[in-house]
Amino acid sequence: MKISPVISQSNRWLNHRFSKVTHSAFTLLEMIVALSAFVLLMGGIFAISQGTMELANDIELAQDRSQIRQNFVGFLRRSFRSLPGDAEVRLSVKARGGSYVPTLNFVNGGNSFTPGISLAPDTSVELFADERPGGYLRVTLRVLDQILRRIAGRITGKMVAADPFLPK
């Protein structure tokens, strides 16, 4: 049986072609090194982005606190400027721990500490501070009318002038 030369030449060419082909692929070690480098790179990116987000949150919180302080100082400035001439201002200071906490009491303040509603003449407005953990102060404004002052007087033992129009 004789093989035609055309077929034999093509078989030789195919055998020669496939015998020289080497299978090129990555080894397991190369894959582990590449994945390790990728994981380290992604971990660094996520750490930087996390730090950036925390910094942005801290800046936003600081700006909010600053805005609250500015609004409160502006409110106090307007309130003190609009105090009537017959207003009475009382300052008391209490020693708490190693610091002194002030309290301002305004009697006959009119509408200087309210959003427009005029208070009764015997109404007292108290601006006081509470010491918070970390050395911070929380400043609070509260309105004390005749009934609340009478109750506070009963608790502290101080007498408050009776108002004939208020219930006893």
Buried (B, 14 or more C-beta within 10 A) or exposed (E): EEEEEEEEEEEEEEEEEEEEEEEEEEEEEEEEEEEEEEEEEEEEEEEEEEEEEEEEEEEEEEEEEEEEEEEEEEEBEEBBEEBEEEBEEEEEEEEEEEEEBEBBBBBBBBEBBBEEEEBEEBBBBBBBBEBEEEEEEEEEBEBBBBEBBBEEEEEEEEEBEEBEEEEE
